[in-house]
Amino acid sequence: RKEVEQDPGPFNVPEGATVAFNCTYSNSASQSFFWYRQDCRKEPKLLMSVYSSGNEDGRFTAQLNRASQYISLLIRDSKLSDSATYLCVVTAPKAYYGNNRLAFGKGNQVVVIP
Amino acid sequence: DGGITQSPKYLFRKEGQNVTLSCEQNLNHDAMYWYRQDPGQGLRLIYYSQIVNDFQKGDIAEGYSVSREKKESFPLTVTSAQKNPTAFYLCASSRTRLSGNTIYFGEGSWLTVV
């Protein structure tokens, strides 16, 4: 099983609609979770960290479900500018002497349609 | 402005040549990373460095080399031993090596073998 798995999509979303997608992770010891946004041919940029209690930033809501080992991202009132690939990032608790070893999903591609 | 600068943005390499990708950060971050991204794939870790004069292999270090002589700089050399070097290369940094520290990315370098 891969460390981090995402359904690549694409998720075609009408403008103004709500879209949600999940990311599953394999190691129950993972401790930190993030959503990054990556535009075509650009670098990933942090969208939001995912906290145990869940968190919201404007139209974006992230949730963590430790029991089922997944995180989710929900986008409300989708805008054309939300079209991008959303990468799930999980701290991989591998035994390097240093840490902050991250595992990246392949991303959920979102296409917002006018 | 603080950030991570990668250069060149586009680079063409002939087979059998070594090339070096530059990465400079002025964020005063201790940790720096190099990732590779292939089309439709997640990011894979090539090398990382937690402190000056120290670095560790990531998952796909073969055919690559790095140095960390200064805190601000973490250049990546793609050697002729790397069989499939055409990819998008991303340099990143984080404040410390501790798990959970947010990683920030440079704008990336596109390497094409011709």
Interface residues (C-beta under 8 A of the other chain):
Chain A: V4 P8 Q31 S32 F34 R41 K42 E43 P44 K45 L46 S49 L87 V89 T91 P93 Y96 Y97 G98 N99 N100 R101 L102 A103 F104 G105 K106 G107
Chain B: A31 Y35 G40 Q41 G42 L43 R44 L45 Y48 Q50 Q56 F88 L90 S94 T96 R97 L98 S99 G100 N101 T102 I103 Y104 F105 G106 E107 G108 W110
